[in-house]
Amino acid sequence: MGNVWEWCAEWWATAHPRTTVDRVNPTGPCHSTVRVMRGRSYLCHACYCNRYRVAARTGNSPDCTGGDTGFRRAWALHTRCAPTVT
């Protein structure tokens, strides 16, 4: 499990459209006041953590801060400037 909740670029929605079609990498709404956070933090405990697993998702205001919240740097694989592994 992770050490911090990770901020995601996607906006959070409490209600998702129902569909019978399998979706790969579904996205949330185009606008919201809340961003997606994924994973869990080292502060999570079974008595108050909403879902005690890496795949957990929750939402929080983008201006919220905490010692158990962070982000993961990433870039598209097709960029010309991707680092090489040596």
PDB file of N, CA, C and O in Angstrom:
ATOM      1  N   MET A   1       0.841  -1.173   0.000  1.00  0.00           N
ATOM      2  CA  MET A   1       0.000   0.000   0.000  1.00  0.00           C
ATOM      3  C   MET A   1       0.887   1.237   0.000  1.00  0.00           C
ATOM      4  O   MET A   1       2.041   1.180   0.424  1.00  0.00           O
ATOM      5  N   GLY A   2       0.362   2.325  -0.463  1.00  0.00           N
ATOM      6  CA  GLY A   2       1.137   3.547  -0.584  1.00  0.00           C
ATOM      7  C   GLY A   2       1.348   4.268   0.726  1.00  0.00           C
ATOM      8  O   GLY A   2       0.756   3.920   1.748  1.00  0.00           O
ATOM      9  N   ASN A   3       2.194   5.269   0.685  1.00  0.00           N
ATOM     10  CA  ASN A   3       2.463   6.074   1.869  1.00  0.00           C
ATOM     11  C   ASN A   3       1.563   7.290   1.960  1.00  0.00           C
ATOM     12  O   ASN A   3       1.333   7.802   3.055  1.00  0.00           O
ATOM     13  N   VAL A   4       1.048   7.763   0.833  1.00  0.00           N
ATOM     14  CA  VAL A   4       0.186   8.949   0.819  1.00  0.00           C
ATOM     15  C   VAL A   4      -0.953   8.754  -0.178  1.00  0.00           C
ATOM     16  O   VAL A   4      -0.849   7.955  -1.107  1.00  0.00           O
ATOM     17  N   TRP A   5      -2.043   9.496   0.028  1.00  0.00           N
ATOM     18  CA  TRP A   5      -3.069   9.603  -0.994  1.00  0.00           C
ATOM     19  C   TRP A   5      -2.447  10.348  -2.166  1.00  0.00           C
ATOM     20  O   TRP A   5      -1.734  11.329  -1.957  1.00  0.00           O
ATOM     21  N   GLU A   6      -2.701   9.908  -3.395  1.00  0.00           N
ATOM     22  CA  GLU A   6      -2.136  10.556  -4.579  1.00  0.00           C
ATOM     23  C   GLU A   6      -3.201  11.374  -5.295  1.00  0.00           C
ATOM     24  O   GLU A   6      -4.283  10.875  -5.605  1.00  0.00           O
ATOM     25  N   TRP A   7      -2.876  12.649  -5.556  1.00  0.00           N
ATOM     26  CA  TRP A   7      -3.766  13.489  -6.349  1.00  0.00           C
ATOM     27  C   TRP A   7      -3.796  12.968  -7.782  1.00  0.00           C
ATOM     28  O   TRP A   7      -2.765  12.545  -8.306  1.00  0.00           O
ATOM     29  N   CYS A   8      -4.962  12.992  -8.420  1.00  0.00           N
ATOM     30  CA  CYS A   8      -5.110  12.644  -9.834  1.00  0.00           C
ATOM     31  C   CYS A   8      -5.592  13.877 -10.591  1.00  0.00           C
ATOM     32  O   CYS A   8      -6.177  14.782  -9.995  1.00  0.00           O
ATOM     33  N   ALA A   9      -5.356  13.918 -11.879  1.00  0.00           N
ATOM     34  CA  ALA A   9      -5.764  15.062 -12.695  1.00  0.00           C
ATOM     35  C   ALA A   9      -7.268  15.084 -12.940  1.00  0.00           C
ATOM     36  O   ALA A   9      -7.812  16.121 -13.320  1.00  0.00           O
ATOM     37  N   GLU A  10      -7.945  13.969 -12.730  1.00  0.00           N
ATOM     38  CA  GLU A  10      -9.370  13.886 -13.026  1.00  0.00           C
ATOM     39  C   GLU A  10     -10.217  14.511 -11.923  1.00  0.00           C
ATOM     40  O   GLU A  10      -9.835  14.532 -10.753  1.00  0.00           O
ATOM     41  N   TRP A  11     -11.372  15.016 -12.329  1.00  0.00           N
ATOM     42  CA  TRP A  11     -12.334  15.574 -11.389  1.00  0.00           C
ATOM     43  C   TRP A  11     -13.173  14.458 -10.789  1.00  0.00           C
ATOM     44  O   TRP A  11     -13.420  13.448 -11.446  1.00  0.00           O
ATOM     45  N   TRP A  12     -13.608  14.627  -9.561  1.00  0.00           N
ATOM     46  CA  TRP A  12     -14.373  13.633  -8.812  1.00  0.00           C
ATOM     47  C   TRP A  12     -15.871  13.801  -9.053  1.00  0.00           C
ATOM     48  O   TRP A  12     -16.367  14.921  -9.171  1.00  0.00           O
ATOM     49  N   ALA A  13     -16.577  12.690  -9.125  1.00  0.00           N
ATOM     50  CA  ALA A  13     -18.040  12.693  -9.210  1.00  0.00           C
ATOM     51  C   ALA A  13     -18.576  11.642  -8.251  1.00  0.00           C
ATOM     52  O   ALA A  13     -18.030  10.541  -8.175  1.00  0.00           O
ATOM     53  N   THR A  14     -19.627  11.962  -7.524  1.00  0.00           N
ATOM     54  CA  THR A  14     -20.209  10.984  -6.596  1.00  0.00           C
ATOM     55  C   THR A  14     -21.137  10.027  -7.318  1.00  0.00           C
ATOM     56  O   THR A  14     -21.349   8.910  -6.845  1.00  0.00           O
ATOM     57  N   ALA A  15     -21.694  10.428  -8.444  1.00  0.00           N
ATOM     58  CA  ALA A  15     -22.584   9.572  -9.228  1.00  0.00           C
ATOM     59  C   ALA A  15     -21.972   9.372 -10.609  1.00  0.00           C
ATOM     60  O   ALA A  15     -21.619  10.339 -11.285  1.00  0.00           O
ATOM     61  N   HIS A  16     -21.850   8.125 -11.020  1.00  0.00           N
ATOM     62  CA  HIS A  16     -21.281   7.805 -12.326  1.00  0.00           C
ATOM     63  C   HIS A  16     -22.372   7.234 -13.220  1.00  0.00           C
ATOM     64  O   HIS A  16     -23.246   6.517 -12.732  1.00  0.00           O
ATOM     65  N   PRO A  17     -22.345   7.529 -14.510  1.00  0.00           N
ATOM     66  CA  PRO A  17     -23.374   6.996 -15.407  1.00  0.00           C
ATOM     67  C   PRO A  17     -23.306   5.476 -15.469  1.00  0.00           C
ATOM     68  O   PRO A  17     -22.222   4.895 -15.516  1.00  0.00           O
ATOM     69  N   ARG A  18     -24.447   4.852 -15.470  1.00  0.00           N
ATOM     70  CA  ARG A  18     -24.524   3.393 -15.581  1.00  0.00           C
ATOM     71  C   ARG A  18     -24.336   2.994 -17.043  1.00  0.00           C
ATOM     72  O   ARG A  18     -24.871   3.636 -17.947  1.00  0.00           O
ATOM     73  N   THR A  19     -23.573   1.932 -17.259  1.00  0.00           N
ATOM     74  CA  THR A  19     -23.354   1.448 -18.620  1.00  0.00           C
ATOM     75  C   THR A  19     -23.165  -0.060 -18.583  1.00  0.00           C
ATOM     76  O   THR A  19     -22.686  -0.608 -17.590  1.00  0.00           O
ATOM     77  N   THR A  20     -23.537  -0.723 -19.656  1.00  0.00           N
ATOM     78  CA  THR A  20     -23.326  -2.160 -19.771  1.00  0.00           C
ATOM     79  C   THR A  20     -22.084  -2.463 -20.591  1.00  0.00           C
ATOM     80  O   THR A  20     -21.714  -3.625 -20.757  1.00  0.00           O
ATOM     81  N   VAL A  21     -21.442  -1.427 -21.101  1.00  0.00           N
ATOM     82  CA  VAL A  21     -20.245  -1.577 -21.927  1.00  0.00           C
ATOM     83  C   VAL A  21     -19.008  -1.480 -21.037  1.00  0.00           C
ATOM     84  O   VAL A  21     -18.895  -0.572 -20.215  1.00  0.00           O
ATOM     85  N   ASP A  22     -18.079  -2.428 -21.209  1.00  0.00           N
ATOM     86  CA  ASP A  22     -16.816  -2.347 -20.480  1.00  0.00           C
ATOM     87  C   ASP A  22     -16.063  -1.108 -20.932  1.00  0.00           C
ATOM     88  O   ASP A  22     -16.026  -0.791 -22.121  1.00  0.00           O
ATOM     89  N   ARG A  23     -15.458  -0.406 -19.970  1.00  0.00           N
ATOM     90  CA  ARG A  23     -14.721   0.807 -20.302  1.00  0.00           C
ATOM     91  C   ARG A  23     -13.288   0.666 -19.839  1.00  0.00           C
ATOM     92  O   ARG A  23     -13.020   0.120 -18.768  1.00  0.00           O
ATOM     93  N   VAL A  24     -12.366   1.161 -20.652  1.00  0.00           N
ATOM     94  CA  VAL A  24     -10.954   1.178 -20.305  1.00  0.00           C
ATOM     95  C   VAL A  24     -10.594   2.611 -19.954  1.00  0.00           C
ATOM     96  O   VAL A  24     -10.832   3.525 -20.743  1.00  0.00           O
ATOM     97  N   ASN A  25     -10.023   2.811 -18.781  1.00  0.00           N
ATOM     98  CA  ASN A  25      -9.626   4.131 -18.306  1.00  0.00           C
ATOM     99  C   ASN A  25     -10.757   5.154 -18.423  1.00  0.00           C
ATOM    100  O   ASN A  25     -10.608   6.172 -19.100  1.00  0.00           O
ATOM    101  N   PRO A  26     -11.886   4.885 -17.762  1.00  0.00           N
ATOM    102  CA  PRO A  26     -12.983   5.856 -17.829  1.00  0.00           C
ATOM    103  C   PRO A  26     -12.592   7.165 -17.155  1.00  0.00           C
ATOM    104  O   PRO A  26     -11.852   7.168 -16.172  1.00  0.00           O
ATOM    105  N   THR A  27     -13.081   8.249 -17.677  1.00  0.00           N
ATOM    106  CA  THR A  27     -12.783   9.555 -17.095  1.00  0.00           C
ATOM    107  C   THR A  27     -14.013  10.081 -16.381  1.00  0.00           C
ATOM    108  O   THR A  27     -15.136   9.657 -16.656  1.00  0.00           O
ATOM    109  N   GLY A  28     -13.795  10.987 -15.483  1.00  0.00           N
ATOM    110  CA  GLY A  28     -14.879  11.593 -14.727  1.00  0.00           C
ATOM    111  C   GLY A  28     -15.458  12.781 -15.461  1.00  0.00           C
ATOM    112  O   GLY A  28     -15.302  12.908 -16.676  1.00  0.00           O
ATOM    113  N   PRO A  29     -16.130  13.656 -14.721  1.00  0.00           N
ATOM    114  CA  PRO A  29     -16.734  14.834 -15.344  1.00  0.00           C
ATOM    115  C   PRO A  29     -15.675  15.816 -15.833  1.00  0.00           C
ATOM    116  O   PRO A  29     -14.509  15.731 -15.445  1.00  0.00           O
ATOM    117  N   CYS A  30     -16.091  16.748 -16.687  1.00  0.00           N
ATOM    118  CA  CYS A  30     -15.165  17.764 -17.212  1.00  0.00           C
ATOM    119  C   CYS A  30     -14.864  18.844 -16.186  1.00  0.00           C
ATOM    120  O   CYS A  30     -13.801  19.463 -16.237  1.00  0.00           O
ATOM    121  N   HIS A  31     -15.782  19.080 -15.254  1.00  0.00           N
ATOM    122  CA  HIS A  31     -15.610  20.120 -14.242  1.00  0.00           C
ATOM    123  C   HIS A  31     -16.190  19.643 -12.922  1.00  0.00           C
ATOM    124  O   HIS A  31     -17.147  18.868 -12.904  1.00  0.00           O
ATOM    125  N   SER A  32     -15.625  20.095 -11.836  1.00  0.00           N
ATOM    126  CA  SER A  32     -16.122  19.808 -10.491  1.00  0.00           C
ATOM    127  C   SER A  32     -15.380  20.721  -9.530  1.00  0.00           C
ATOM    128  O   SER A  32     -14.502  21.477  -9.945  1.00  0.00           O
ATOM    129  N   THR A  33     -15.717  20.659  -8.275  1.00  0.00           N
ATOM    130  CA  THR A  33     -14.964  21.404  -7.262  1.00  0.00           C
ATOM    131  C   THR A  33     -14.031  20.485  -6.497  1.00  0.00           C
ATOM    132  O   THR A  33     -13.314  20.924  -5.598  1.00  0.00           O
ATOM    133  N   VAL A  34     -14.042  19.198  -6.859  1.00  0.00           N
ATOM    134  CA  VAL A  34     -13.291  18.178  -6.124  1.00  0.00           C
ATOM    135  C   VAL A  34     -12.462  17.348  -7.094  1.00  0.00           C
ATOM    136  O   VAL A  34     -12.963  16.942  -8.142  1.00  0.00           O
ATOM    137  N   ARG A  35     -11.201  17.089  -6.759  1.00  0.00           N
ATOM    138  CA  ARG A  35     -10.313  16.242  -7.566  1.00  0.00           C
ATOM    139  C   ARG A  35     -10.261  14.829  -6.975  1.00  0.00           C
ATOM    140  O   ARG A  35     -10.515  14.625  -5.788  1.00  0.00           O
ATOM    141  N   VAL A  36      -9.926  13.862  -7.833  1.00  0.00           N
ATOM    142  CA  VAL A  36      -9.781  12.474  -7.404  1.00  0.00           C
ATOM    143  C   VAL A  36      -8.479  12.304  -6.635  1.00  0.00           C
ATOM    144  O   VAL A  36      -7.446  12.860  -7.009  1.00  0.00           O
ATOM    145  N   MET A  37      -8.540  11.531  -5.561  1.00  0.00           N
ATOM    146  CA  MET A  37      -7.354  11.083  -4.827  1.00  0.00           C
ATOM    147  C   MET A  37      -7.418   9.563  -4.806  1.00  0.00           C
ATOM    148  O   MET A  37      -8.485   8.989  -4.590  1.00  0.00           O
ATOM    149  N   ARG A  38      -6.273   8.903  -5.032  1.00  0.00           N
ATOM    150  CA  ARG A  38      -6.286   7.442  -5.081  1.00  0.00           C
ATOM    151  C   ARG A  38      -5.330   6.849  -4.071  1.00  0.00           C
ATOM    152  O   ARG A  38      -4.427   7.522  -3.574  1.00  0.00           O
ATOM    153  N   GLY A  39      -5.546   5.562  -3.773  1.00  0.00           N
ATOM    154  CA  GLY A  39      -4.673   4.831  -2.861  1.00  0.00           C
ATOM    155  C   GLY A  39      -5.107   4.946  -1.420  1.00  0.00           C
ATOM    156  O   GLY A  39      -6.292   4.828  -1.107  1.00  0.00           O
ATOM    157  N   ARG A  40      -4.170   5.170  -0.561  1.00  0.00           N
ATOM    158  CA  ARG A  40      -4.419   5.394   0.864  1.00  0.00           C
ATOM    159  C   ARG A  40      -3.147   5.943   1.454  1.00  0.00           C
ATOM    160  O   ARG A  40      -2.111   5.957   0.789  1.00  0.00           O
ATOM    161  N   SER A  41      -3.203   6.396   2.689  1.00  0.00           N
ATOM    162  CA  SER A  41      -2.005   6.940   3.312  1.00  0.00           C
ATOM    163  C   SER A  41      -1.582   6.087   4.494  1.00  0.00           C
ATOM    164  O   SER A  41      -2.299   5.178   4.914  1.00  0.00           O
ATOM    165  N   TYR A  42      -0.423   6.391   5.013  1.00  0.00           N
ATOM    166  CA  TYR A  42       0.077   5.694   6.191  1.00  0.00           C
ATOM    167  C   TYR A  42      -0.774   5.995   7.419  1.00  0.00           C
ATOM    168  O   TYR A  42      -0.679   5.285   8.421  1.00  0.00           O
ATOM    169  N   LEU A  43      -1.597   7.028   7.360  1.00  0.00           N
ATOM    170  CA  LEU A  43      -2.474   7.363   8.480  1.00  0.00           C
ATOM    171  C   LEU A  43      -3.763   6.557   8.480  1.00  0.00           C
ATOM    172  O   LEU A  43      -4.507   6.589   9.461  1.00  0.00           O
ATOM    173  N   CYS A  44      -4.047   5.826   7.385  1.00  0.00           N
ATOM    174  CA  CYS A  44      -5.294   5.058   7.312  1.00  0.00           C
ATOM    175  C   CYS A  44      -5.293   3.941   8.339  1.00  0.00           C
ATOM    176  O   CYS A  44      -4.294   3.249   8.533  1.00  0.00           O
ATOM    177  N   HIS A  45      -6.402   3.786   8.973  1.00  0.00           N
ATOM    178  CA  HIS A  45      -6.611   2.716   9.937  1.00  0.00           C
ATOM    179  C   HIS A  45      -7.958   2.091   9.622  1.00  0.00           C
ATOM    180  O   HIS A  45      -8.863   2.783   9.156  1.00  0.00           O
ATOM    181  N   ALA A  46      -8.107   0.817   9.863  1.00  0.00           N
ATOM    182  CA  ALA A  46      -9.332   0.106   9.508  1.00  0.00           C
ATOM    183  C   ALA A  46     -10.584   0.745  10.112  1.00  0.00           C
ATOM    184  O   ALA A  46     -11.667   0.621   9.540  1.00  0.00           O
ATOM    185  N   CYS A  47     -10.459   1.420  11.242  1.00  0.00           N
ATOM    186  CA  CYS A  47     -11.654   1.989  11.882  1.00  0.00           C
ATOM    187  C   CYS A  47     -12.121   3.284  11.231  1.00  0.00           C
ATOM    188  O   CYS A  47     -13.255   3.696  11.473  1.00  0.00           O
ATOM    189  N   TYR A  48     -11.295   3.952  10.407  1.00  0.00           N
ATOM    190  CA  TYR A  48     -11.775   5.182   9.776  1.00  0.00           C
ATOM    191  C   TYR A  48     -11.415   5.333   8.303  1.00  0.00           C
ATOM    192  O   TYR A  48     -11.863   6.292   7.674  1.00  0.00           O
ATOM    193  N   CYS A  49     -10.645   4.455   7.740  1.00  0.00           N
ATOM    194  CA  CYS A  49     -10.313   4.554   6.315  1.00  0.00           C
ATOM    195  C   CYS A  49     -11.483   3.996   5.505  1.00  0.00           C
ATOM    196  O   CYS A  49     -11.958   2.893   5.776  1.00  0.00           O
ATOM    197  N   ASN A  50     -11.951   4.763   4.504  1.00  0.00           N
ATOM    198  CA  ASN A  50     -13.163   4.359   3.787  1.00  0.00           C
ATOM    199  C   ASN A  50     -12.992   3.063   2.999  1.00  0.00           C
ATOM    200  O   ASN A  50     -13.936   2.276   2.923  1.00  0.00           O
ATOM    201  N   ARG A  51     -11.851   2.819   2.424  1.00  0.00           N
ATOM    202  CA  ARG A  51     -11.567   1.567   1.712  1.00  0.00           C
ATOM    203  C   ARG A  51     -10.077   1.302   1.871  1.00  0.00           C
ATOM    204  O   ARG A  51      -9.252   2.042   1.335  1.00  0.00           O
ATOM    205  N   TYR A  52      -9.741   0.283   2.584  1.00  0.00           N
ATOM    206  CA  TYR A  52      -8.358   0.006   2.948  1.00  0.00           C
ATOM    207  C   TYR A  52      -7.665  -0.801   1.850  1.00  0.00           C
ATOM    208  O   TYR A  52      -7.311  -1.961   2.060  1.00  0.00           O
ATOM    209  N   ARG A  53      -7.471  -0.188   0.677  1.00  0.00           N
ATOM    210  CA  ARG A  53      -6.826  -0.869  -0.441  1.00  0.00           C
ATOM    211  C   ARG A  53      -6.227   0.146  -1.401  1.00  0.00           C
ATOM    212  O   ARG A  53      -6.629   1.310  -1.414  1.00  0.00           O
ATOM    213  N   VAL A  54      -5.269  -0.294  -2.201  1.00  0.00           N
ATOM    214  CA  VAL A  54      -4.566   0.590  -3.129  1.00  0.00           C
ATOM    215  C   VAL A  54      -5.506   1.162  -4.185  1.00  0.00           C
ATOM    216  O   VAL A  54      -5.320   2.301  -4.614  1.00  0.00           O
ATOM    217  N   ALA A  55      -6.496   0.413  -4.605  1.00  0.00           N
ATOM    218  CA  ALA A  55      -7.415   0.864  -5.649  1.00  0.00           C
ATOM    219  C   ALA A  55      -8.475   1.839  -5.137  1.00  0.00           C
ATOM    220  O   ALA A  55      -9.340   2.253  -5.909  1.00  0.00           O
ATOM    221  N   ALA A  56      -8.432   2.209  -3.881  1.00  0.00           N
ATOM    222  CA  ALA A  56      -9.429   3.122  -3.314  1.00  0.00           C
ATOM    223  C   ALA A  56      -9.396   4.469  -4.015  1.00  0.00           C
ATOM    224  O   ALA A  56      -8.331   4.951  -4.401  1.00  0.00           O
ATOM    225  N   ARG A  57     -10.552   5.068  -4.176  1.00  0.00           N
ATOM    226  CA  ARG A  57     -10.680   6.410  -4.745  1.00  0.00           C
ATOM    227  C   ARG A  57     -11.550   7.236  -3.813  1.00  0.00           C
ATOM    228  O   ARG A  57     -12.520   6.734  -3.245  1.00  0.00           O
ATOM    229  N   THR A  58     -11.206   8.476  -3.665  1.00  0.00           N
ATOM    230  CA  THR A  58     -12.012   9.424  -2.913  1.00  0.00           C
ATOM    231  C   THR A  58     -11.809  10.786  -3.547  1.00  0.00           C
ATOM    232  O   THR A  58     -11.017  10.919  -4.480  1.00  0.00           O
ATOM    233  N   GLY A  59     -12.494  11.777  -3.071  1.00  0.00           N
ATOM    234  CA  GLY A  59     -12.342  13.110  -3.620  1.00  0.00           C
ATOM    235  C   GLY A  59     -12.042  14.118  -2.533  1.00  0.00           C
ATOM    236  O   GLY A  59     -12.394  13.918  -1.371  1.00  0.00           O
ATOM    237  N   ASN A  60     -11.385  15.208  -2.919  1.00  0.00           N
ATOM    238  CA  ASN A  60     -11.081  16.271  -1.979  1.00  0.00           C
ATOM    239  C   ASN A  60     -10.878  17.571  -2.753  1.00  0.00           C
ATOM    240  O   ASN A  60     -10.549  17.556  -3.939  1.00  0.00           O
ATOM    241  N   SER A  61     -11.073  18.671  -2.079  1.00  0.00           N
ATOM    242  CA  SER A  61     -10.899  19.982  -2.687  1.00  0.00           C
ATOM    243  C   SER A  61      -9.434  20.176  -3.084  1.00  0.00           C
ATOM    244  O   SER A  61      -8.546  19.838  -2.300  1.00  0.00           O
ATOM    245  N   PRO A  62      -9.156  20.708  -4.273  1.00  0.00           N
ATOM    246  CA  PRO A  62      -7.767  20.890  -4.712  1.00  0.00           C
ATOM    247  C   PRO A  62      -6.931  21.798  -3.817  1.00  0.00           C
ATOM    248  O   PRO A  62      -5.702  21.738  -3.866  1.00  0.00           O
ATOM    249  N   ASP A  63      -7.559  22.629  -3.008  1.00  0.00           N
ATOM    250  CA  ASP A  63      -6.780  23.499  -2.124  1.00  0.00           C
ATOM    251  C   ASP A  63      -6.561  22.889  -0.742  1.00  0.00           C
ATOM    252  O   ASP A  63      -6.063  23.562   0.160  1.00  0.00           O
ATOM    253  N   CYS A  64      -6.926  21.637  -0.572  1.00  0.00           N
ATOM    254  CA  CYS A  64      -6.726  20.931   0.693  1.00  0.00           C
ATOM    255  C   CYS A  64      -5.294  20.383   0.751  1.00  0.00           C
ATOM    256  O   CYS A  64      -4.796  19.843  -0.236  1.00  0.00           O
ATOM    257  N   THR A  65      -4.646  20.521   1.890  1.00  0.00           N
ATOM    258  CA  THR A  65      -3.291  19.994   2.056  1.00  0.00           C
ATOM    259  C   THR A  65      -3.237  19.083   3.266  1.00  0.00           C
ATOM    260  O   THR A  65      -4.112  19.125   4.130  1.00  0.00           O
ATOM    261  N   GLY A  66      -2.213  18.267   3.321  1.00  0.00           N
ATOM    262  CA  GLY A  66      -2.014  17.387   4.456  1.00  0.00           C
ATOM    263  C   GLY A  66      -0.719  16.628   4.310  1.00  0.00           C
ATOM    264  O   GLY A  66      -0.189  16.502   3.206  1.00  0.00           O
ATOM    265  N   GLY A  67      -0.209  16.124   5.407  1.00  0.00           N
ATOM    266  CA  GLY A  67       1.031  15.373   5.391  1.00  0.00           C
ATOM    267  C   GLY A  67       0.896  14.010   4.755  1.00  0.00           C
ATOM    268  O   GLY A  67       1.900  13.351   4.484  1.00  0.00           O
ATOM    269  N   ASP A  68      -0.338  13.570   4.509  1.00  0.00           N
ATOM    270  CA  ASP A  68      -0.546  12.253   3.916  1.00  0.00           C
ATOM    271  C   ASP A  68      -1.119  12.356   2.503  1.00  0.00           C
ATOM    272  O   ASP A  68      -1.808  11.445   2.044  1.00  0.00           O
ATOM    273  N   THR A  69      -0.834  13.469   1.807  1.00  0.00           N
ATOM    274  CA  THR A  69      -1.325  13.689   0.450  1.00  0.00           C
ATOM    275  C   THR A  69      -0.162  14.116  -0.440  1.00  0.00           C
ATOM    276  O   THR A  69       0.623  14.985  -0.061  1.00  0.00           O
ATOM    277  N   GLY A  70      -0.050  13.517  -1.608  1.00  0.00           N
ATOM    278  CA  GLY A  70       1.035  13.861  -2.522  1.00  0.00           C
ATOM    279  C   GLY A  70       0.616  13.645  -3.959  1.00  0.00           C
ATOM    280  O   GLY A  70      -0.576  13.539  -4.247  1.00  0.00           O
ATOM    281  N   PHE A  71       1.572  13.580  -4.859  1.00  0.00           N
ATOM    282  CA  PHE A  71       1.289  13.323  -6.263  1.00  0.00           C
ATOM    283  C   PHE A  71       2.439  12.536  -6.857  1.00  0.00           C
ATOM    284  O   PHE A  71       3.546  12.524  -6.318  1.00  0.00           O
ATOM    285  N   ARG A  72       2.165  11.882  -7.971  1.00  0.00           N
ATOM    286  CA  ARG A  72       3.172  11.094  -8.679  1.00  0.00           C
ATOM    287  C   ARG A  72       3.485  11.792  -9.989  1.00  0.00           C
ATOM    288  O   ARG A  72       2.582  12.097 -10.768  1.00  0.00           O
ATOM    289  N   ARG A  73       4.750  12.043 -10.229  1.00  0.00           N
ATOM    290  CA  ARG A  73       5.159  12.654 -11.501  1.00  0.00           C
ATOM    291  C   ARG A  73       5.070  11.611 -12.598  1.00  0.00           C
ATOM    292  O   ARG A  73       5.465  10.461 -12.406  1.00  0.00           O
ATOM    293  N   ALA A  74       4.552  12.015 -13.745  1.00  0.00           N
ATOM    294  CA  ALA A  74       4.412  11.087 -14.869  1.00  0.00           C
ATOM    295  C   ALA A  74       4.473  11.858 -16.177  1.00  0.00           C
ATOM    296  O   ALA A  74       4.253  13.069 -16.204  1.00  0.00           O
ATOM    297  N   TRP A  75       4.767  11.164 -17.243  1.00  0.00           N
ATOM    298  CA  TRP A  75       4.764  11.766 -18.561  1.00  0.00           C
ATOM    299  C   TRP A  75       4.312  10.718 -19.554  1.00  0.00           C
ATOM    300  O   TRP A  75       4.371   9.518 -19.283  1.00  0.00           O
ATOM    301  N   ALA A  76       3.862  11.181 -20.701  1.00  0.00           N
ATOM    302  CA  ALA A  76       3.399  10.274 -21.741  1.00  0.00           C
ATOM    303  C   ALA A  76       4.584   9.499 -22.298  1.00  0.00           C
ATOM    304  O   ALA A  76       5.672  10.055 -22.451  1.00  0.00           O
ATOM    305  N   LEU A  77       4.385   8.234 -22.598  1.00  0.00           N
ATOM    306  CA  LEU A  77       5.468   7.399 -23.117  1.00  0.00           C
ATOM    307  C   LEU A  77       5.910   7.801 -24.514  1.00  0.00           C
ATOM    308  O   LEU A  77       7.023   7.470 -24.923  1.00  0.00           O
ATOM    309  N   HIS A  78       5.083   8.493 -25.238  1.00  0.00           N
ATOM    310  CA  HIS A  78       5.426   8.852 -26.616  1.00  0.00           C
ATOM    311  C   HIS A  78       6.214  10.155 -26.711  1.00  0.00           C
ATOM    312  O   HIS A  78       6.513  10.597 -27.821  1.00  0.00           O
ATOM    313  N   THR A  79       6.556  10.775 -25.610  1.00  0.00           N
ATOM    314  CA  THR A  79       7.311  12.026 -25.687  1.00  0.00           C
ATOM    315  C   THR A  79       8.750  11.760 -26.108  1.00  0.00           C
ATOM    316  O   THR A  79       9.295  10.690 -25.839  1.00  0.00           O
ATOM    317  N   ARG A  80       9.350  12.718 -26.757  1.00  0.00           N
ATOM    318  CA  ARG A  80      10.737  12.577 -27.204  1.00  0.00           C
ATOM    319  C   ARG A  80      11.709  12.707 -26.045  1.00  0.00           C
ATOM    320  O   ARG A  80      12.851  12.261 -26.158  1.00  0.00           O
ATOM    321  N   CYS A  81      11.299  13.294 -24.949  1.00  0.00           N
ATOM    322  CA  CYS A  81      12.212  13.597 -23.851  1.00  0.00           C
ATOM    323  C   CYS A  81      12.160  12.581 -22.718  1.00  0.00           C
ATOM    324  O   CYS A  81      12.664  12.849 -21.628  1.00  0.00           O
ATOM    325  N   ALA A  82      11.566  11.438 -22.954  1.00  0.00           N
ATOM    326  CA  ALA A  82      11.505  10.428 -21.900  1.00  0.00           C
ATOM    327  C   ALA A  82      12.925   9.983 -21.547  1.00  0.00           C
ATOM    328  O   ALA A  82      13.738   9.772 -22.447  1.00  0.00           O
ATOM    329  N   PRO A  83      13.237   9.837 -20.268  1.00  0.00           N
ATOM    330  CA  PRO A  83      14.588   9.441 -19.875  1.00  0.00           C
ATOM    331  C   PRO A  83      14.894   8.008 -20.291  1.00  0.00           C
ATOM    332  O   PRO A  83      13.984   7.191 -20.434  1.00  0.00           O
ATOM    333  N   THR A  84      16.162   7.708 -20.484  1.00  0.00           N
ATOM    334  CA  THR A  84      16.585   6.351 -20.805  1.00  0.00           C
ATOM    335  C   THR A  84      17.086   5.679 -19.541  1.00  0.00           C
ATOM    336  O   THR A  84      17.668   6.324 -18.669  1.00  0.00           O
ATOM    337  N   VAL A  85      16.859   4.395 -19.452  1.00  0.00           N
ATOM    338  CA  VAL A  85      17.307   3.618 -18.300  1.00  0.00           C
ATOM    339  C   VAL A  85      18.673   3.040 -18.620  1.00  0.00           C
ATOM    340  O   VAL A  85      18.860   2.421 -19.667  1.00  0.00           O
ATOM    341  N   THR A  86      19.629   3.241 -17.721  1.00  0.00           N
ATOM    342  CA  THR A  86      20.970   2.703 -17.961  1.00  0.00           C
ATOM    343  C   THR A  86      21.343   1.708 -16.899  1.00  0.00           C
ATOM    344  O   THR A  86      22.438   1.148 -16.935  1.00  0.00           O
TER     345      THR A  86
END
